[in-house]
């Protein structure tokens, strides 16, 4: 009787500790809403596609503010929830480094696009746009099917 009460207290304490540290983590990255809500990788990707379409439109119409706006949303795209990240890490193992490096290609090129949009440098934007799209496609070729089969089962 006494023992199970003790266990209960321990359990509650542990739960509180975990919850508190998760909240702290969420706060420290200022992405609390994203971590607490169940943001899936798929929904992140759907957002990326939407912004890529906007970016394409911006380039075709030479609308530099649209280019800057959409590229900065791609650069700072939401990250999937903690749960998804943990699943991803478990599934990919050391390949996580490769996966992350492809994400970096998309990130770095979109950051550059924002800068070139401010300078109204269309040629440089087009060059980075190509690198960015190659980053999307490279990751999909290597990981999309594998990751989808793990996350969506
Ligand atoms: C680091 C790897 C990686 C990069 C970079 C990446 N994706 Fe993805 N993408 C994935 C994975 C993995 C899936 C499968 C997700 C799933 O089905 O849960 C996916 C799926 C998608 C989907 C399909 C979503 C659906 O509804 O099934 C779209 C659209 C998409 N990505 C767009 C993009 C665009 C646009 C870019 C570049 C701006 C991009 N992705 C860059 C890994 C990546």
py3Dmol code that shows the C-alpha trace and the ligand (Angstrom):
import py3Dmol

protein = """\
ATOM      1  CA  UNK A   1       0.000   0.000   0.000  1.00  0.00           C
ATOM      2  CA  UNK A   2       2.663   2.409   1.139  1.00  0.00           C
ATOM      3  CA  UNK A   3       4.895   1.213  -1.663  1.00  0.00           C
ATOM      4  CA  UNK A   4       2.380   1.809  -4.413  1.00  0.00           C
ATOM      5  CA  UNK A   5       1.731   5.294  -3.019  1.00  0.00           C
ATOM      6  CA  UNK A   6       5.455   5.954  -3.194  1.00  0.00           C
ATOM      7  CA  UNK A   7       5.483   4.663  -6.755  1.00  0.00           C
ATOM      8  CA  UNK A   8       2.646   6.965  -7.657  1.00  0.00           C
ATOM      9  CA  UNK A   9       4.486   9.961  -6.272  1.00  0.00           C
ATOM     10  CA  UNK A  10       7.566   8.928  -8.199  1.00  0.00           C
ATOM     11  CA  UNK A  11       5.554   8.561 -11.390  1.00  0.00           C
ATOM     12  CA  UNK A  12       3.914  11.964 -10.987  1.00  0.00           C
ATOM     13  CA  UNK A  13       7.270  13.552 -10.239  1.00  0.00           C
ATOM     14  CA  UNK A  14       8.848  11.949 -13.286  1.00  0.00           C
ATOM     15  CA  UNK A  15       5.968  12.980 -15.521  1.00  0.00           C
ATOM     16  CA  UNK A  16       6.220  16.535 -14.237  1.00  0.00           C
ATOM     17  CA  UNK A  17       9.957  16.585 -14.829  1.00  0.00           C
ATOM     18  CA  UNK A  18       9.601  15.344 -18.376  1.00  0.00           C
ATOM     19  CA  UNK A  19       6.767  17.731 -19.140  1.00  0.00           C
ATOM     20  CA  UNK A  20       8.683  20.655 -17.669  1.00  0.00           C
ATOM     21  CA  UNK A  21      11.801  19.880 -19.645  1.00  0.00           C
ATOM     22  CA  UNK A  22       9.787  19.492 -22.829  1.00  0.00           C
ATOM     23  CA  UNK A  23       8.214  22.880 -22.227  1.00  0.00           C
ATOM     24  CA  UNK A  24      11.649  24.341 -21.522  1.00  0.00           C
ATOM     25  CA  UNK A  25      12.957  22.845 -24.735  1.00  0.00           C
ATOM     26  CA  UNK A  26       9.988  24.211 -26.626  1.00  0.00           C
ATOM     27  CA  UNK A  27      10.515  27.664 -25.148  1.00  0.00           C
ATOM     28  CA  UNK A  28      14.223  27.714 -25.804  1.00  0.00           C
ATOM     29  CA  UNK A  29      13.706  27.116 -29.495  1.00  0.00           C
ATOM     30  CA  UNK A  30      10.696  29.486 -29.563  1.00  0.00           C
ATOM     31  CA  UNK A  31       8.866  26.815 -31.480  1.00  0.00           C
ATOM     32  CA  UNK A  32       6.623  25.650 -28.652  1.00  0.00           C
ATOM     33  CA  UNK A  33       3.478  25.642 -30.752  1.00  0.00           C
ATOM     34  CA  UNK A  34       5.105  23.418 -33.337  1.00  0.00           C
ATOM     35  CA  UNK A  35       6.480  20.971 -30.843  1.00  0.00           C
ATOM     36  CA  UNK A  36       3.288  20.709 -28.864  1.00  0.00           C
ATOM     37  CA  UNK A  37       1.050  20.467 -31.892  1.00  0.00           C
ATOM     38  CA  UNK A  38       1.578  17.345 -33.911  1.00  0.00           C
ATOM     39  CA  UNK A  39       3.334  18.828 -36.910  1.00  0.00           C
ATOM     40  CA  UNK A  40       4.019  16.016 -39.348  1.00  0.00           C
ATOM     41  CA  UNK A  41       6.840  15.982 -41.868  1.00  0.00           C
ATOM     42  CA  UNK A  42       4.186  15.690 -44.546  1.00  0.00           C
ATOM     43  CA  UNK A  43       2.501  18.938 -43.515  1.00  0.00           C
ATOM     44  CA  UNK A  44       5.901  20.679 -43.409  1.00  0.00           C
ATOM     45  CA  UNK A  45       6.536  19.420 -46.953  1.00  0.00           C
ATOM     46  CA  UNK A  46       3.144  20.580 -48.191  1.00  0.00           C
ATOM     47  CA  UNK A  47       3.999  24.044 -46.878  1.00  0.00           C
ATOM     48  CA  UNK A  48       7.363  23.907 -48.651  1.00  0.00           C
ATOM     49  CA  UNK A  49       5.668  23.085 -51.941  1.00  0.00           C
ATOM     50  CA  UNK A  50       3.274  26.000 -51.552  1.00  0.00           C
ATOM     51  CA  UNK A  51       6.131  28.410 -50.863  1.00  0.00           C
ATOM     52  CA  UNK A  52       8.177  26.976 -53.756  1.00  0.00           C
ATOM     53  CA  UNK A  53       5.238  27.660 -56.069  1.00  0.00           C
ATOM     54  CA  UNK A  54       5.083  31.239 -54.762  1.00  0.00           C
ATOM     55  CA  UNK A  55       8.823  31.583 -55.258  1.00  0.00           C
ATOM     56  CA  UNK A  56       8.534  30.360 -58.855  1.00  0.00           C
ATOM     57  CA  UNK A  57       5.772  32.876 -59.472  1.00  0.00           C
ATOM     58  CA  UNK A  58       7.934  35.613 -57.966  1.00  0.00           C
ATOM     59  CA  UNK A  59      10.841  34.749 -60.254  1.00  0.00           C
ATOM     60  CA  UNK A  60       8.686  34.606 -63.372  1.00  0.00           C
ATOM     61  CA  UNK A  61       7.014  37.926 -62.566  1.00  0.00           C
ATOM     62  CA  UNK A  62      10.264  39.466 -61.223  1.00  0.00           C
ATOM     63  CA  UNK A  63       8.380  40.276 -58.037  1.00  0.00           C
ATOM     64  CA  UNK A  64      11.275  40.642 -55.612  1.00  0.00           C
ATOM     65  CA  UNK A  65       9.146  41.091 -52.530  1.00  0.00           C
ATOM     66  CA  UNK A  66       7.278  37.862 -53.280  1.00  0.00           C
ATOM     67  CA  UNK A  67      10.628  36.154 -53.866  1.00  0.00           C
ATOM     68  CA  UNK A  68      12.012  37.396 -50.543  1.00  0.00           C
ATOM     69  CA  UNK A  69       8.839  36.515 -48.660  1.00  0.00           C
ATOM     70  CA  UNK A  70       8.500  32.962 -49.988  1.00  0.00           C
ATOM     71  CA  UNK A  71      12.231  32.193 -49.774  1.00  0.00           C
ATOM     72  CA  UNK A  72      12.358  33.321 -46.162  1.00  0.00           C
ATOM     73  CA  UNK A  73       9.411  31.042 -45.343  1.00  0.00           C
ATOM     74  CA  UNK A  74      11.307  28.160 -46.950  1.00  0.00           C
ATOM     75  CA  UNK A  75      14.459  29.034 -45.005  1.00  0.00           C
ATOM     76  CA  UNK A  76      12.579  29.180 -41.705  1.00  0.00           C
ATOM     77  CA  UNK A  77      10.124  26.412 -42.403  1.00  0.00           C
ATOM     78  CA  UNK A  78       8.498  24.825 -39.334  1.00  0.00           C
ATOM     79  CA  UNK A  79      10.143  21.694 -38.026  1.00  0.00           C
ATOM     80  CA  UNK A  80       8.190  18.517 -37.431  1.00  0.00           C
ATOM     81  CA  UNK A  81       7.105  17.621 -33.914  1.00  0.00           C
ATOM     82  CA  UNK A  82       9.412  16.034 -31.361  1.00  0.00           C
ATOM     83  CA  UNK A  83       7.670  12.685 -31.888  1.00  0.00           C
ATOM     84  CA  UNK A  84       8.322  12.787 -35.622  1.00  0.00           C
ATOM     85  CA  UNK A  85      11.935  13.792 -35.086  1.00  0.00           C
ATOM     86  CA  UNK A  86      12.526  10.909 -32.703  1.00  0.00           C
ATOM     87  CA  UNK A  87      10.944   8.451 -35.155  1.00  0.00           C
ATOM     88  CA  UNK A  88      13.084   9.891 -37.949  1.00  0.00           C
ATOM     89  CA  UNK A  89      16.287   9.572 -35.959  1.00  0.00           C
ATOM     90  CA  UNK A  90      15.475   6.005 -35.003  1.00  0.00           C
ATOM     91  CA  UNK A  91      14.684   5.082 -38.590  1.00  0.00           C
ATOM     92  CA  UNK A  92      17.587   6.817 -40.285  1.00  0.00           C
ATOM     93  CA  UNK A  93      20.335   6.190 -37.759  1.00  0.00           C
ATOM     94  CA  UNK A  94      23.631   7.529 -39.083  1.00  0.00           C
ATOM     95  CA  UNK A  95      21.923   8.461 -42.371  1.00  0.00           C
ATOM     96  CA  UNK A  96      20.399  11.303 -40.351  1.00  0.00           C
ATOM     97  CA  UNK A  97      23.576  13.288 -41.079  1.00  0.00           C
ATOM     98  CA  UNK A  98      23.023  12.905 -44.831  1.00  0.00           C
ATOM     99  CA  UNK A  99      19.351  13.754 -44.452  1.00  0.00           C
ATOM    100  CA  UNK A 100      20.211  16.882 -42.481  1.00  0.00           C
ATOM    101  CA  UNK A 101      22.823  17.935 -45.052  1.00  0.00           C
ATOM    102  CA  UNK A 102      20.151  17.915 -47.783  1.00  0.00           C
ATOM    103  CA  UNK A 103      17.937  20.025 -45.576  1.00  0.00           C
ATOM    104  CA  UNK A 104      20.891  22.406 -45.190  1.00  0.00           C
ATOM    105  CA  UNK A 105      21.204  22.752 -48.979  1.00  0.00           C
ATOM    106  CA  UNK A 106      17.589  23.926 -49.154  1.00  0.00           C
ATOM    107  CA  UNK A 107      18.075  26.180 -46.134  1.00  0.00           C
ATOM    108  CA  UNK A 108      21.296  27.829 -47.286  1.00  0.00           C
ATOM    109  CA  UNK A 109      20.146  28.433 -50.845  1.00  0.00           C
ATOM    110  CA  UNK A 110      16.857  29.956 -49.713  1.00  0.00           C
ATOM    111  CA  UNK A 111      18.695  32.240 -47.279  1.00  0.00           C
ATOM    112  CA  UNK A 112      20.863  33.368 -50.219  1.00  0.00           C
ATOM    113  CA  UNK A 113      17.745  33.946 -52.333  1.00  0.00           C
ATOM    114  CA  UNK A 114      16.355  36.319 -49.687  1.00  0.00           C
ATOM    115  CA  UNK A 115      19.592  38.316 -49.793  1.00  0.00           C
ATOM    116  CA  UNK A 116      19.679  38.448 -53.616  1.00  0.00           C
ATOM    117  CA  UNK A 117      16.010  39.457 -53.702  1.00  0.00           C
ATOM    118  CA  UNK A 118      16.882  42.473 -51.594  1.00  0.00           C
ATOM    119  CA  UNK A 119      19.594  43.272 -54.142  1.00  0.00           C
ATOM    120  CA  UNK A 120      17.178  42.578 -57.026  1.00  0.00           C
ATOM    121  CA  UNK A 121      19.775  40.232 -58.543  1.00  0.00           C
ATOM    122  CA  UNK A 122      17.668  37.898 -60.675  1.00  0.00           C
ATOM    123  CA  UNK A 123      20.569  35.932 -62.190  1.00  0.00           C
ATOM    124  CA  UNK A 124      21.946  35.041 -58.757  1.00  0.00           C
ATOM    125  CA  UNK A 125      18.434  34.172 -57.556  1.00  0.00           C
ATOM    126  CA  UNK A 126      17.962  31.771 -60.475  1.00  0.00           C
ATOM    127  CA  UNK A 127      21.261  30.081 -59.763  1.00  0.00           C
ATOM    128  CA  UNK A 128      20.365  29.514 -56.088  1.00  0.00           C
ATOM    129  CA  UNK A 129      16.832  28.484 -57.049  1.00  0.00           C
ATOM    130  CA  UNK A 130      18.299  25.672 -59.143  1.00  0.00           C
ATOM    131  CA  UNK A 131      20.457  24.522 -56.224  1.00  0.00           C
ATOM    132  CA  UNK A 132      17.450  24.658 -53.903  1.00  0.00           C
ATOM    133  CA  UNK A 133      15.238  22.547 -56.195  1.00  0.00           C
ATOM    134  CA  UNK A 134      18.091  20.082 -56.654  1.00  0.00           C
ATOM    135  CA  UNK A 135      18.164  19.809 -52.848  1.00  0.00           C
ATOM    136  CA  UNK A 136      14.445  18.943 -52.685  1.00  0.00           C
ATOM    137  CA  UNK A 137      14.806  16.359 -55.449  1.00  0.00           C
ATOM    138  CA  UNK A 138      18.032  14.835 -54.092  1.00  0.00           C
ATOM    139  CA  UNK A 139      16.467  14.213 -50.700  1.00  0.00           C
ATOM    140  CA  UNK A 140      13.298  12.806 -52.239  1.00  0.00           C
ATOM    141  CA  UNK A 141      15.259  10.410 -54.474  1.00  0.00           C
ATOM    142  CA  UNK A 142      17.220   9.084 -51.553  1.00  0.00           C
ATOM    143  CA  UNK A 143      14.836   9.276 -48.612  1.00  0.00           C
ATOM    144  CA  UNK A 144      11.230  10.077 -49.459  1.00  0.00           C
ATOM    145  CA  UNK A 145       9.946   6.543 -49.965  1.00  0.00           C
ATOM    146  CA  UNK A 146      11.895   5.084 -47.058  1.00  0.00           C
ATOM    147  CA  UNK A 147      10.877   7.789 -44.606  1.00  0.00           C
ATOM    148  CA  UNK A 148       7.268   7.852 -45.774  1.00  0.00           C
ATOM    149  CA  UNK A 149       6.948   4.123 -45.193  1.00  0.00           C
ATOM    150  CA  UNK A 150       8.194   4.559 -41.625  1.00  0.00           C
ATOM    151  CA  UNK A 151       6.211   7.685 -40.723  1.00  0.00           C
ATOM    152  CA  UNK A 152       2.931   6.842 -42.394  1.00  0.00           C
ATOM    153  CA  UNK A 153       2.501   3.249 -41.304  1.00  0.00           C
TER     154      UNK A 153
END
"""
ligand_1 = """\
43
LIG
C 15.939 16.437 -46.108
C 15.037 15.765 -46.984
C 14.010 16.536 -47.753
C 14.149 17.755 -48.361
C 15.362 18.642 -48.440
C 12.872 18.043 -48.973
N 11.988 17.036 -48.733
Fe 10.076 16.945 -49.355
N 9.858 15.122 -48.497
C 10.817 14.471 -47.762
C 10.261 13.258 -47.216
C 11.001 12.265 -46.336
C 8.929 13.172 -47.659
C 7.900 12.102 -47.315
C 7.129 12.559 -46.082
C 5.969 11.651 -45.703
O 5.340 11.049 -46.599
O 5.680 11.576 -44.497
C 8.712 14.357 -48.485
C 7.537 14.647 -49.131
C 7.276 15.802 -49.848
C 6.018 16.121 -50.482
C 4.785 15.217 -50.529
C 3.885 15.539 -49.354
C 2.599 14.698 -49.392
O 1.517 15.303 -49.307
O 2.697 13.468 -49.498
C 6.156 17.369 -51.042
C 5.099 18.136 -51.796
C 7.497 17.835 -50.763
N 8.146 16.846 -50.038
C 8.011 19.039 -51.153
C 9.317 19.461 -50.941
C 9.893 20.684 -51.460
C 9.161 21.704 -52.296
C 11.182 20.715 -51.051
C 12.232 21.752 -51.303
C 11.914 23.126 -51.136
C 11.415 19.511 -50.272
N 10.272 18.780 -50.240
C 12.619 19.206 -49.691
C 12.114 14.898 -47.563
C 12.650 16.082 -48.003
"""
view = py3Dmol.view(width=600, height=400)
view.addModel(protein, "pdb")
view.setStyle({"model": 0}, {"cartoon": {"style": "trace"}})
view.addModel(ligand_1, "xyz")
view.setStyle({"model": 1}, {"stick": {}})
view.zoomTo()
view.show()
